[in-house]
Amino acid sequence: MTVRAADRSRYDRATAHLDAPVAVVDLDAFDANAEDLVRRAGGKPVRVASKSVRCRALLERVLARPGFAGIMSFTLAESLWLARAGFDDVLLAYPSADRSAYAELAADPKLAGAVTVMIDDPAQLELIDAARAGGGEEIRVCLELDTSLQLLGGRVRVGALRSPLRSPDRLAELARSVERRPGFRLVGLMAYEGHVAGVGDSVTGRPLRSRAIRLMQAAARRELAVRRAEVVRAVRAVAPGLEFVNGGGTGSVQHTAAEAAVTEIAAGSGLYAPRLFDNYTSFRARPAALFAQPVVRRPGVGVVTVLGGGYPASGAAGADRLPVPYLPEGLRYDPQEGPGEVQTPLLGTAADDLLIGDKVWFRHAKAGELCERFDELRLIEGDRITATVPTYRGEGRTFL
């Protein structure tokens, strides 16, 4: 029996009493992935990206482990909710225009002490001040550095369109704006190298593309390491009390941690290990989060149809954003239908061994987005469910 077949047997036994659709997290795999992230971070604390988990119970579980410290959140409303729930170190990864949430933050000393907001433009400071509604608490601020690799004088750009701030001078200028403005305190600097951390460098069946990605990423790491160190020196000259410099992501943990200028690493997807993180040469994670759909039809030889399952992930539309049928092995989508809103035909010889009511297990393309589809996660240890915990959605929280 293969490892995957053994996993299918465990998951089927653990959920035999449950009707699908159902979502599970294999805690043995989750904990092993957490341990590997800490190992790769080389002694620097790992800040957990909440958008990749979206379940308070699992955020608490991983933060209880040595080597993890703090949360990187994705909306300001989520940040305040987590701070009220007792998480005392929440870094908002994206600028916000949520005026009502800023008013809450500025009026509550507990929230203001726990949450750090992200900016990359003086206009964001203006927006926050205009939203205070009389609240006088000091707002903790983090600056974001653009990490993109720019070649041929900027005519070629590789990386996400995030912060407009690239140079030490620009970051230092914004740091001075924060330091001069009453009611704000500059505490951090963040730089997310998504073109390294979030792009697999070993694409199945594409050796030339894989080599090109590895060459690009090596060049990007070299350029960014030099520039990030210069930026940190420039910002610290303005704000000597800078508390942290955050960098990285699941795919670049060990590389980013090697930079002396970086004090902490961000990671989250590596805990669940969705399908987009299968294509890396530098690490292997164990699939921990899966969902099952029930077989409801057998249209013919070599075909079964499961209920629903059309859960595409965000990003540029493409086949890599689709969930993948994982267990039993050997199933594939019908190219004429793909994964559908209400039904999904699956092809392959493995279909002939499936009966009406059997479960087919899928892996989502991205990590936390799976939790937007399910109210609960069943936590599996061995071949039994040991807990059932709500997702953000199950707690009535849909932040985006």
C-alpha positions as CSV (number, residue, x, y, z in Angstrom):
1,M,0.0,0.0,0.0
2,T,1.4,3.4,-1.0
3,V,1.6,6.3,1.6
4,R,-1.3,8.0,-0.2
5,A,-3.4,4.9,-0.2
6,A,-2.7,4.5,3.6
7,D,-3.8,8.1,4.1
8,R,-7.0,7.6,2.2
9,S,-7.8,4.6,4.4
10,R,-7.2,6.6,7.5
11,Y,-9.3,9.5,6.4
12,D,-12.1,7.2,5.2
13,R,-12.1,5.4,8.6
14,A,-12.0,8.7,10.6
15,T,-14.9,10.2,8.7
16,A,-17.0,7.0,8.0
17,H,-19.8,8.4,10.2
18,L,-19.9,11.7,8.4
19,D,-21.5,12.7,5.2
20,A,-19.5,14.7,2.6
21,P,-18.8,17.4,1.8
22,V,-16.3,17.5,4.7
23,A,-13.0,19.3,5.4
24,V,-10.2,17.8,7.5
25,V,-6.8,18.8,8.8
26,D,-4.4,15.9,9.5
27,L,-2.7,17.1,12.7
28,D,0.3,14.8,12.3
29,A,1.1,16.4,9.0
30,F,0.2,19.9,10.3
31,D,2.6,19.5,13.2
32,A,5.4,18.0,11.1
33,N,5.1,21.0,8.7
34,A,5.2,23.4,11.6
35,E,8.4,21.7,12.8
36,D,10.0,21.9,9.4
37,L,9.2,25.7,9.1
38,V,11.0,26.3,12.4
39,R,13.9,24.2,11.3
40,R,14.2,26.1,8.1
41,A,13.9,29.5,9.9
42,G,17.2,28.7,11.7
43,G,16.4,30.2,15.1
44,K,14.4,33.3,13.8
45,P,10.8,33.4,14.9
46,V,8.1,32.5,12.4
47,R,5.1,34.9,12.3
48,V,2.0,32.9,11.1
49,A,0.1,34.3,8.1
50,S,-3.5,34.0,9.2
51,K,-4.9,34.2,5.7
52,S,-3.3,30.8,5.1
53,V,-5.0,29.2,8.2
54,R,-8.3,31.0,8.8
55,C,-9.1,29.0,11.9
56,R,-8.5,30.4,15.4
57,A,-8.0,26.9,17.0
58,L,-5.2,26.1,14.6
59,L,-3.6,29.5,15.0
60,E,-3.5,28.9,18.7
61,R,-2.1,25.4,18.2
62,V,0.8,26.6,16.1
63,L,1.6,29.6,18.2
64,A,1.9,27.4,21.2
65,R,4.9,25.7,19.6
66,P,8.4,27.0,20.2
67,G,9.7,29.0,17.2
68,F,6.4,30.7,16.4
69,A,5.6,34.2,17.5
70,G,2.8,36.6,16.3
71,I,0.3,36.7,13.5
72,M,0.3,38.4,10.1
73,S,-3.3,39.3,9.4
74,F,-5.0,40.2,6.1
75,T,-7.6,42.8,7.0
76,L,-7.9,45.4,9.8
77,A,-11.3,44.0,11.0
78,E,-9.7,40.6,11.3
79,S,-6.8,42.1,13.2
80,L,-9.1,43.7,15.8
81,W,-11.1,40.5,16.2
82,L,-8.0,38.5,16.8
83,A,-6.7,41.0,19.3
84,R,-9.9,41.0,21.2
85,A,-9.7,37.2,21.2
86,G,-6.3,37.4,23.0
87,F,-3.7,37.4,20.3
88,D,-1.4,40.2,21.4
89,D,0.9,40.6,18.4
90,V,-0.9,41.1,15.1
91,L,0.8,42.6,12.1
92,L,-1.6,43.7,9.3
93,A,0.1,42.8,6.1
94,Y,-1.9,45.1,3.8
95,P,-2.8,48.8,4.0
96,S,-6.5,49.4,4.9
97,A,-9.1,52.0,4.1
98,D,-11.5,50.7,6.9
99,R,-12.3,54.0,8.6
100,S,-14.6,52.5,11.3
101,A,-12.0,49.9,12.2
102,Y,-9.3,52.6,12.5
103,A,-11.7,54.5,14.9
104,E,-12.0,51.4,17.0
105,L,-8.2,50.9,17.0
106,A,-7.5,54.5,18.0
107,A,-10.0,54.4,20.9
108,D,-8.9,51.2,22.6
109,P,-5.5,50.9,24.3
110,K,-5.6,47.1,24.2
111,L,-6.2,47.0,20.5
112,A,-3.7,49.8,19.8
113,G,-1.0,47.9,21.7
114,A,-1.6,44.6,20.0
115,V,-2.1,45.6,16.3
116,T,0.5,47.1,13.9
117,V,-0.9,48.6,10.6
118,M,0.9,48.6,7.3
119,I,1.6,51.8,5.2
120,D,3.5,52.6,2.1
121,D,2.2,56.2,1.4
122,P,1.8,59.3,3.5
123,A,-1.8,59.5,2.3
124,Q,-2.5,56.4,4.5
125,L,-1.5,58.4,7.6
126,E,-3.9,61.1,6.6
127,L,-6.7,58.6,6.2
128,I,-6.0,57.1,9.6
129,D,-5.9,60.5,11.3
130,A,-9.2,61.5,9.6
131,A,-10.8,58.3,10.8
132,R,-9.8,58.5,14.5
133,A,-13.1,60.0,15.6
134,G,-11.5,61.5,18.7
135,G,-9.5,58.3,19.6
136,G,-6.1,59.3,20.8
137,E,-4.2,56.0,21.1
138,E,-0.8,55.8,19.5
139,I,-1.0,53.7,16.3
140,R,1.8,51.2,15.6
141,V,3.1,51.4,12.0
142,C,5.0,49.1,9.7
143,L,6.5,50.2,6.4
144,E,6.5,47.9,3.3
145,L,9.4,47.6,0.9
146,D,8.9,46.7,-2.7
147,T,10.8,43.4,-3.3
148,S,10.3,43.1,-7.1
149,L,13.3,42.3,-9.3
150,Q,13.7,45.0,-11.9
151,L,15.9,44.4,-14.9
152,L,16.9,46.5,-18.0
153,G,16.5,49.8,-16.2
154,G,13.1,48.8,-14.9
155,R,11.7,47.8,-18.3
156,V,11.4,44.2,-17.0
157,R,9.7,43.7,-13.6
158,V,9.2,40.4,-11.7
159,G,7.2,40.4,-8.6
160,A,3.8,41.4,-7.1
161,L,2.6,45.0,-7.5
162,R,2.6,46.0,-3.9
163,S,4.5,48.8,-2.3
164,P,5.8,51.7,-4.4
165,L,8.8,52.1,-2.1
166,R,12.0,50.6,-3.4
167,S,15.0,52.7,-2.4
168,P,16.5,53.4,1.0
169,D,15.9,57.1,0.5
170,R,12.2,56.6,-0.1
171,L,11.7,54.4,2.9
172,A,13.7,56.7,5.1
173,E,11.6,59.7,3.9
174,L,8.4,57.9,4.9
175,A,9.9,56.8,8.2
176,R,10.6,60.5,8.9
177,S,7.0,61.3,8.1
178,V,5.8,58.8,10.6
179,E,8.3,60.0,13.3
180,R,7.2,63.6,12.9
181,R,3.5,62.9,13.0
182,P,1.9,62.8,16.5
183,G,-0.1,59.7,17.3
184,F,2.0,57.3,15.4
185,R,5.0,55.1,16.2
186,L,7.2,53.3,13.6
187,V,7.9,49.8,14.9
188,G,8.5,47.6,11.8
189,L,9.6,47.0,8.3
190,M,8.2,44.3,6.0
191,A,9.3,42.9,2.6
192,Y,7.4,40.0,1.0
193,E,9.3,38.4,-1.8
194,G,6.4,36.6,-3.4
195,H,8.2,35.8,-6.7
196,V,10.6,33.7,-4.6
197,A,8.4,32.5,-1.7
198,G,5.3,31.8,-3.7
199,V,6.5,30.5,-7.0
200,G,7.6,26.8,-7.3
201,D,10.9,26.2,-9.0
202,S,10.3,22.6,-10.1
203,V,7.3,22.6,-12.5
204,T,6.3,19.1,-13.5
205,G,7.1,18.4,-17.1
206,R,8.6,21.9,-17.7
207,P,12.4,21.6,-17.1
208,L,13.3,24.7,-19.1
209,R,10.7,26.8,-17.3
210,S,11.9,25.4,-13.9
211,R,15.5,26.3,-14.7
212,A,14.5,29.8,-15.7
213,I,12.6,30.2,-12.5
214,R,15.6,29.1,-10.4
215,L,17.9,31.5,-12.2
216,M,15.4,34.3,-11.7
217,Q,15.0,33.5,-8.0
218,A,18.7,33.3,-7.4
219,A,19.2,36.7,-9.0
220,A,16.2,38.1,-7.0
221,R,17.6,36.8,-3.7
222,R,21.0,38.4,-4.3
223,E,19.6,41.7,-5.3
224,L,17.1,41.9,-2.5
225,A,19.5,40.8,0.2
226,V,21.7,43.8,-0.6
227,R,18.9,46.3,-1.0
228,R,17.0,45.1,2.1
229,A,20.1,45.5,4.3
230,E,20.6,49.1,2.9
231,V,16.9,49.9,3.6
232,V,17.1,48.6,7.1
233,R,20.1,50.7,7.9
234,A,18.4,53.8,6.4
235,V,15.2,53.3,8.4
236,R,17.0,52.4,11.6
237,A,18.9,55.7,11.3
238,V,15.5,57.4,11.5
239,A,13.8,55.0,14.0
240,P,16.5,53.3,16.1
241,G,13.7,51.6,18.1
242,L,12.5,49.5,15.2
243,E,11.2,46.3,16.7
244,F,11.2,43.9,13.8
245,V,12.1,43.4,10.1
246,N,9.8,40.8,8.6
247,G,10.5,38.9,5.4
248,G,10.0,35.7,3.6
249,G,7.2,33.3,3.0
250,T,6.8,29.5,2.9
251,G,8.9,29.0,-0.2
252,S,11.8,31.1,0.9
253,V,12.1,30.6,4.6
254,Q,15.7,29.4,4.8
255,H,17.0,31.9,2.3
256,T,15.4,34.9,3.9
257,A,16.3,33.8,7.4
258,A,20.0,33.8,6.3
259,E,19.9,37.6,5.9
260,A,21.3,39.3,9.0
261,A,18.9,42.3,8.4
262,V,15.8,40.1,8.8
263,T,14.6,39.5,12.4
264,E,11.5,37.3,11.7
265,I,10.0,35.2,9.0
266,A,6.4,35.1,7.8
267,A,4.9,31.8,6.7
268,G,1.5,30.1,6.8
269,S,0.8,28.1,3.6
270,G,3.4,25.5,4.6
271,L,1.2,24.4,7.5
272,Y,-1.6,23.1,5.3
273,A,0.7,22.4,2.2
274,P,-1.8,23.1,-0.6
275,R,-1.1,21.9,-4.2
276,L,0.7,25.1,-5.3
277,F,3.5,24.3,-2.8
278,D,4.3,20.9,-4.3
279,N,6.8,22.3,-6.9
280,Y,9.8,23.3,-4.8
281,T,13.3,21.8,-4.8
282,S,14.2,23.3,-1.4
283,F,11.6,21.6,0.8
284,R,8.8,19.0,0.9
285,A,5.7,19.5,3.1
286,R,3.0,17.0,3.9
287,P,-0.5,17.6,2.6
288,A,-2.4,18.4,5.8
289,A,-5.7,20.1,4.7
290,L,-8.1,18.2,2.4
291,F,-11.8,18.2,1.6
292,A,-14.0,15.3,0.5
293,Q,-16.9,15.3,-1.9
294,P,-19.4,12.4,-2.2
295,V,-19.8,10.2,-5.3
296,V,-23.4,10.8,-6.4
297,R,-23.4,9.3,-10.0
298,R,-21.7,6.7,-12.1
299,P,-22.3,7.8,-15.7
300,G,-20.3,5.0,-17.3
301,V,-17.1,3.0,-17.3
302,G,-14.2,4.9,-15.9
303,V,-16.4,7.8,-14.7
304,V,-17.9,9.0,-11.5
305,T,-19.5,12.3,-10.6
306,V,-19.1,13.9,-7.2
307,L,-21.3,16.7,-5.8
308,G,-19.9,20.2,-6.2
309,G,-16.2,20.8,-5.7
310,G,-15.7,23.8,-8.0
311,Y,-13.6,25.8,-5.5
312,P,-11.1,27.8,-7.5
313,A,-8.4,29.8,-5.8
314,S,-7.6,33.5,-6.2
315,G,-5.0,34.7,-8.7
316,A,-4.6,34.7,-12.4
317,A,-7.2,32.2,-13.7
318,G,-5.7,28.9,-14.9
319,A,-5.6,25.2,-14.2
320,D,-3.1,25.6,-11.4
321,R,-5.8,27.5,-9.4
322,L,-8.2,24.5,-9.3
323,P,-8.4,21.9,-6.6
324,V,-6.9,18.6,-7.5
325,P,-8.5,15.2,-7.0
326,Y,-6.0,13.5,-4.7
327,L,-7.5,10.3,-3.2
328,P,-8.0,7.7,-4.6
329,E,-5.0,8.1,-6.9
330,G,-5.5,8.2,-10.6
331,L,-8.6,10.5,-11.0
332,R,-8.6,13.5,-13.3
333,Y,-11.1,16.1,-14.5
334,D,-13.2,15.8,-17.6
335,P,-11.6,18.6,-19.7
336,Q,-15.1,19.5,-21.1
337,E,-16.5,20.2,-17.6
338,G,-13.7,20.6,-15.0
339,P,-14.7,21.1,-11.4
340,G,-18.3,22.4,-11.3
341,E,-20.4,24.4,-8.9
342,V,-22.9,21.6,-8.4
343,Q,-21.2,18.5,-10.0
344,T,-17.8,17.4,-11.0
345,P,-17.2,14.4,-13.3
346,L,-14.0,12.5,-12.6
347,L,-12.3,10.2,-15.1
348,G,-9.8,7.3,-14.6
349,T,-9.7,3.6,-13.9
350,A,-9.9,4.3,-10.1
351,A,-13.5,5.5,-10.7
352,D,-14.6,1.9,-11.3
353,D,-13.8,1.0,-7.7
354,L,-15.9,3.8,-6.3
355,L,-19.5,3.3,-5.1
356,I,-22.3,5.8,-4.7
357,G,-21.7,7.6,-1.4
358,D,-17.9,7.0,-1.3
359,K,-15.7,10.0,-0.7
360,V,-13.2,11.5,-3.1
361,W,-10.5,13.6,-1.4
362,F,-9.3,16.8,-2.9
363,R,-6.5,19.3,-2.2
364,H,-7.2,23.0,-2.6
365,A,-4.8,25.0,-4.8
366,K,-4.1,27.6,-2.0
367,A,-4.2,27.2,1.8
368,G,-6.7,29.2,3.8
369,E,-9.1,29.8,1.0
370,L,-10.5,26.3,1.6
371,C,-11.9,27.6,4.9
372,E,-14.1,30.1,3.0
373,R,-16.1,27.0,1.8
374,F,-16.5,25.1,5.1
375,D,-17.8,26.1,8.6
376,E,-15.8,23.4,10.4
377,L,-12.6,21.5,10.2
378,R,-12.4,17.9,11.5
379,L,-9.0,17.4,13.1
380,I,-7.6,13.9,12.5
381,E,-5.0,12.1,14.5
382,G,-4.2,8.7,13.2
383,D,-7.5,7.3,12.0
384,R,-9.8,9.2,14.2
385,I,-11.3,12.6,14.6
386,T,-10.1,14.2,17.9
387,A,-11.7,17.6,17.6
388,T,-14.1,19.7,15.4
389,V,-13.2,23.4,15.2
390,P,-14.9,26.3,13.5
391,T,-13.2,28.1,10.6
392,Y,-13.5,31.9,10.4
393,R,-16.6,31.3,8.3
394,G,-18.0,29.0,11.0
395,E,-17.6,31.9,13.5
396,G,-19.5,34.2,11.2
397,R,-16.4,36.0,10.1
398,T,-15.9,36.6,6.4
399,F,-13.4,39.4,6.2
400,L,-13.1,39.6,2.4
